[in-house]
Amino acid sequence: MTAQEAVAGVKDGMTIMVGGFLATGSPEILMDALVEKGVKHLTIIANDGGLDAGQPGGEFAGKTSRGVGKLLDHHMVDHIIASHIGVNPKLNEQFAEGTLTYTLVPQGTLAEKIRAAAYGLGGILTPTGVGTMMQTEKDELGRDKKVVEIEGKKYLFEMPLHADYSFIRPTKADKFGNFMCAKATKNFNYVMAGASDHTIIAPEFLYEIGELDPDTYDVAGVLVEGIVEGEKKWQI
Amino acid sequence: MADLKARIAERCAKEFKDGDFVNLGIGLPTQVADYMPLDIEITLHSENGFAGLDELATQETLDVDIINSGGQYVTVLPRVKYFDTADSFGLVRGGHVAATVLGAMEVAENGDLANWIVPGKKVAGMGGAMDLVTGAKRVIITMLHTQKGAHKILKECTLPLTAEKCVDMIITEMGVMKITDNGILVTEIHPDYTKEEMQAATGCELHWAEDLKPMDVSQ
């Protein structure tokens, strides 16, 4: 399908997961299609706010914003659930302007909350955040946190994190949707598959079924609803 | 004049042994890698997705699919293993990381750590720090002893915590401190400072090791 077809069902106010870590591994053509469609008031679940134009600093800086940064450029995000909001300056700018709010979740906890939604767990118990604001502040849906003590050790009970859409960038996929992400582009792309009502992938390379050794692929195509062609490797 | 941050990094590098799997935070902790002994094998964790970080990439070695947790393009060792975020933090929480080295805004004498948020100031987020200090076997804090004279090592933290009772060791330009059940034990002091000066720069009572040594550094 085309990127436009993939985002056709996205409506104002929906919750969308976007793979990537500081935009490495983010599905750029799906972000572009969302910008073109012009949906508003999105809740984004991602590790961070992607990159702004000119980031990272120095000789490898991008000329355009990347990943979730594209949505921030167009004020399409009302709320972000992320582990880090300090790199793309637009997050703090829009928070200061009063147009964006955020929920911070530790990176490992964020991955497991998403994984719990994809794989049918009622939540997870993690020692991370015990005795901190992660315990005393409410979660992304305004619920109080529970502390569970098991054999003398305290854990936070963290609820699954589910979305309307997951937008994922594989390096390689076959036409059934089986996919893999190369090197450091895996990040959140694997756990987000299946954590939403609709999982859309935009692979850099799309192969016929059986063309590559099936062991190439890490994630099951049964989780994937749509495959979009045309994603390109990031060019410095 | 001595490079105080280099001194701290040099001393911290002596804390590792052959085979250790280590996570170095952004800033001063990253400098620790420059002083790692070459005769031991250390595997550096990049929590965004691999074990086996090598060094910053150049135009020639750059691969757009390989960044470190600070977003810089980096290279990897031949023994690198890539993984996703869930596996990466499984390694952390599971106690498979021998040590994590981070900076701090405040450390309390019981090992409480505050290094992620100042209420009312611009917020960056904890990223992987809460998981790392909760899960790593050892938490080593590398930092300047005071913030322009203001105490950072305290009886109790005033800022929101990153984790409770997680710090094992603090290395500053003044010396090396271990967190014990009885408070902070100074094991090494740099010859540039007296005990009185180090105590005056600290917001809680320091205890002195019976075999207190000079700080093991070249500068």
Interface residues (C-beta under 8 A of the other chain):
Chain A: F21 L22 T24 G25 N47 D48 L51 Q55 P56 E59 F60 A82 S83 H84 I85 G86 V87 N92 F95 Y102 L104 P106 Q107 G108 T109 L110 A111 E112 R115 T126 P127 T128 G129 V130 G131 T132 M133 M134 T171 C181 A182 K183 A184 T185 K186 N187 F188 N189 Y190 V191 K233 W234 Q235 I236
Chain B: S46 E47 N48 G49 F50 Q59 L62 D63 V64 D65 I66 I67 S69 G71 Q72 Y73 Y82 F83 D84 T85 A86 S88 F89 G90 V92 R93 I117 K122 V123 A124 G125 M126 G127 G128 A129 M130 D131 T134 G135 P160 L161 T162 A163 E164
